[in-house]
């Protein structure tokens, strides 16, 4: 099995750390520009954590090209967190470089995860 040299993570959210929640996450393990493995999930946060009528939430859904129905049909966020952990454990070896699309933002959001 080819070992990755880089792992890229990106989140889509309903707002900022402390207020918003993660509604989608993706990760790609790559070696020399070649995709080795990937995971992507739409996350269904716990009940009552999203105010669907909030204009910021509506804007976030529009920007991320997601609907309320897609988010509500997504996997529970706890399952997605386990899936991401397993993905990282499979690929995060010595020397691999971890990238986040917007590290300060995504890191803050991931710290609030289950």
TORTOR-915412 format. One record per residue (C-alpha): residue in three letters; z negated, y, x negated. Coordinates in pm, 1 decimal, always signed. Example, Ala and Ser with C-alpha at 12.3 -4.5 7.8 and 13.67 -1.06 7.14 Angstrom:
# TORTOR-915412
<rec resn="ALA" z="-780.0" y="-450.0" x="-1230.0"/>
<rec resn="SER" z="-714.0" y="-106.0" x="-1367.0"/>
# end
This chain:
# TORTOR-915412
<rec resn="UNK" z="+0.0" y="+0.0" x="+0.0"/>
<rec resn="UNK" z="+93.9" y="+345.0" x="-126.4"/>
<rec resn="UNK" z="-204.9" y="+573.5" x="-175.8"/>
<rec resn="UNK" z="-172.8" y="+932.9" x="-49.2"/>
<rec resn="UNK" z="-203.2" y="+1233.3" x="-276.1"/>
<rec resn="UNK" z="-247.3" y="+1479.6" x="+11.2"/>
<rec resn="UNK" z="-393.8" y="+1477.9" x="+362.1"/>
<rec resn="UNK" z="-305.7" y="+1761.3" x="+600.2"/>
<rec resn="UNK" z="-518.7" y="+1837.1" x="+907.3"/>
<rec resn="UNK" z="-452.4" y="+2083.6" x="+1187.9"/>
<rec resn="UNK" z="-644.4" y="+2158.4" x="+1505.9"/>
<rec resn="UNK" z="-548.5" y="+2332.3" x="+1827.0"/>
<rec resn="UNK" z="-834.9" y="+2499.2" x="+2012.4"/>
<rec resn="UNK" z="-927.2" y="+2706.3" x="+2316.6"/>
<rec resn="UNK" z="-1087.1" y="+2979.3" x="+2106.6"/>
<rec resn="UNK" z="-1296.4" y="+3052.7" x="+1802.6"/>
<rec resn="UNK" z="-1575.5" y="+2847.5" x="+1640.5"/>
<rec resn="UNK" z="-1893.1" y="+2870.5" x="+1845.4"/>
<rec resn="UNK" z="-1704.2" y="+2951.6" x="+2166.3"/>
<rec resn="UNK" z="-1384.8" y="+2744.0" x="+2177.7"/>
<rec resn="UNK" z="-1335.7" y="+2369.9" x="+2165.6"/>
<rec resn="UNK" z="-1084.2" y="+2145.0" x="+1992.2"/>
<rec resn="UNK" z="-815.4" y="+2030.0" x="+2235.1"/>
<rec resn="UNK" z="-575.9" y="+1863.9" x="+1988.2"/>
<rec resn="UNK" z="-589.8" y="+1740.3" x="+1631.8"/>
<rec resn="UNK" z="-337.0" y="+1593.8" x="+1396.0"/>
<rec resn="UNK" z="-354.6" y="+1456.5" x="+1043.1"/>
<rec resn="UNK" z="-87.5" y="+1333.8" x="+802.0"/>
<rec resn="UNK" z="-138.9" y="+1137.3" x="+479.3"/>
<rec resn="UNK" z="+143.1" y="+1195.5" x="+230.5"/>
<rec resn="UNK" z="+247.9" y="+1092.9" x="-117.8"/>
<rec resn="UNK" z="+513.9" y="+1285.4" x="-307.2"/>
<rec resn="UNK" z="+643.1" y="+1440.2" x="+16.3"/>
<rec resn="UNK" z="+667.6" y="+1105.5" x="+198.2"/>
<rec resn="UNK" z="+458.8" y="+1042.8" x="+509.2"/>
<rec resn="UNK" z="+237.8" y="+737.0" x="+467.8"/>
<rec resn="UNK" z="+38.6" y="+755.4" x="+790.8"/>
<rec resn="UNK" z="-44.7" y="+1000.1" x="+1067.8"/>
<rec resn="UNK" z="-264.8" y="+1041.8" x="+1371.4"/>
<rec resn="UNK" z="-249.7" y="+1286.0" x="+1660.1"/>
<rec resn="UNK" z="-464.4" y="+1312.2" x="+1969.4"/>
<rec resn="UNK" z="-514.0" y="+1542.7" x="+2261.5"/>
<rec resn="UNK" z="-888.8" y="+1582.5" x="+2308.1"/>
<rec resn="UNK" z="-1068.6" y="+1590.7" x="+2640.2"/>
<rec resn="UNK" z="-1392.3" y="+1782.5" x="+2573.8"/>
<rec resn="UNK" z="-1709.7" y="+1706.4" x="+2770.5"/>
<rec resn="UNK" z="-1718.9" y="+1834.4" x="+3130.6"/>
<rec resn="UNK" z="-1787.2" y="+2203.8" x="+3182.2"/>
<rec resn="UNK" z="-1707.6" y="+2303.3" x="+2822.4"/>
<rec resn="UNK" z="-1380.3" y="+2475.7" x="+2914.9"/>
<rec resn="UNK" z="-1355.2" y="+2763.0" x="+3160.2"/>
<rec resn="UNK" z="-999.6" y="+2694.7" x="+3281.5"/>
<rec resn="UNK" z="-970.5" y="+3037.8" x="+3447.1"/>
<rec resn="UNK" z="-1056.4" y="+3223.1" x="+3124.6"/>
<rec resn="UNK" z="-754.9" y="+3427.1" x="+3008.5"/>
<rec resn="UNK" z="-820.5" y="+3327.3" x="+2645.7"/>
<rec resn="UNK" z="-814.4" y="+2957.6" x="+2738.3"/>
<rec resn="UNK" z="-494.2" y="+3006.0" x="+2938.4"/>
<rec resn="UNK" z="-335.4" y="+3185.6" x="+2641.2"/>
<rec resn="UNK" z="-446.8" y="+2909.0" x="+2401.6"/>
<rec resn="UNK" z="-296.4" y="+2640.9" x="+2626.5"/>
<rec resn="UNK" z="+29.1" y="+2836.8" x="+2646.6"/>
<rec resn="UNK" z="+46.7" y="+2890.7" x="+2269.1"/>
<rec resn="UNK" z="-22.6" y="+2521.6" x="+2206.9"/>
<rec resn="UNK" z="+222.3" y="+2412.7" x="+2478.6"/>
<rec resn="UNK" z="-47.1" y="+2211.2" x="+2653.7"/>
<rec resn="UNK" z="-151.7" y="+2198.2" x="+3016.4"/>
<rec resn="UNK" z="-492.1" y="+2153.2" x="+3171.6"/>
<rec resn="UNK" z="-371.2" y="+1817.0" x="+3302.7"/>
<rec resn="UNK" z="-273.8" y="+1700.9" x="+2952.4"/>
<rec resn="UNK" z="-612.8" y="+1801.3" x="+2810.6"/>
<rec resn="UNK" z="-803.1" y="+1637.0" x="+3094.9"/>
<rec resn="UNK" z="-596.6" y="+1318.9" x="+3045.8"/>
<rec resn="UNK" z="-666.0" y="+1319.5" x="+2670.8"/>
<rec resn="UNK" z="-908.1" y="+1089.9" x="+2495.7"/>
<rec resn="UNK" z="-1277.1" y="+1187.3" x="+2501.8"/>
<rec resn="UNK" z="-1345.6" y="+1408.8" x="+2202.8"/>
<rec resn="UNK" z="-1600.5" y="+1157.3" x="+2068.1"/>
<rec resn="UNK" z="-1327.8" y="+890.1" x="+2049.0"/>
<rec resn="UNK" z="-1093.2" y="+1132.2" x="+1871.8"/>
<rec resn="UNK" z="-1367.9" y="+1218.5" x="+1621.1"/>
<rec resn="UNK" z="-1408.7" y="+846.3" x="+1543.4"/>
<rec resn="UNK" z="-1031.0" y="+805.7" x="+1509.9"/>
<rec resn="UNK" z="-1016.4" y="+1100.8" x="+1265.5"/>
<rec resn="UNK" z="-1312.9" y="+966.3" x="+1067.1"/>
<rec resn="UNK" z="-1146.7" y="+625.6" x="+1038.6"/>
<rec resn="UNK" z="-816.8" y="+785.7" x="+933.2"/>
<rec resn="UNK" z="-991.4" y="+987.3" x="+661.4"/>
<rec resn="UNK" z="-1191.8" y="+687.0" x="+539.7"/>
<rec resn="UNK" z="-868.8" y="+487.5" x="+509.1"/>
<rec resn="UNK" z="-690.9" y="+753.5" x="+306.6"/>
<rec resn="UNK" z="-943.9" y="+985.2" x="+141.5"/>
<rec resn="UNK" z="-955.9" y="+831.1" x="-205.1"/>
<rec resn="UNK" z="-1052.2" y="+984.6" x="-538.3"/>
<rec resn="UNK" z="-808.5" y="+1258.0" x="-627.4"/>
<rec resn="UNK" z="-658.4" y="+1308.7" x="-280.2"/>
<rec resn="UNK" z="-628.1" y="+1674.1" x="-183.0"/>
<rec resn="UNK" z="-734.6" y="+1768.1" x="+169.6"/>
<rec resn="UNK" z="-548.9" y="+2059.1" x="+331.7"/>
<rec resn="UNK" z="-613.4" y="+2235.2" x="+659.7"/>
<rec resn="UNK" z="-358.2" y="+2465.7" x="+822.1"/>
<rec resn="UNK" z="-617.8" y="+2742.7" x="+841.2"/>
<rec resn="UNK" z="-909.0" y="+2601.5" x="+645.1"/>
<rec resn="UNK" z="-1174.3" y="+2858.9" x="+738.4"/>
<rec resn="UNK" z="-1092.8" y="+2834.2" x="+1108.8"/>
<rec resn="UNK" z="-1028.1" y="+2459.1" x="+1130.4"/>
<rec resn="UNK" z="-1330.6" y="+2381.7" x="+912.7"/>
<rec resn="UNK" z="-1552.8" y="+2583.6" x="+1144.5"/>
<rec resn="UNK" z="-1413.8" y="+2407.3" x="+1448.7"/>
<rec resn="UNK" z="-1451.2" y="+2060.6" x="+1295.8"/>
<rec resn="UNK" z="-1813.8" y="+2135.8" x="+1201.6"/>
<rec resn="UNK" z="-1893.0" y="+2177.2" x="+1573.1"/>
<rec resn="UNK" z="-1747.7" y="+1836.5" x="+1661.1"/>
<rec resn="UNK" z="-1955.0" y="+1542.5" x="+1776.4"/>
# end
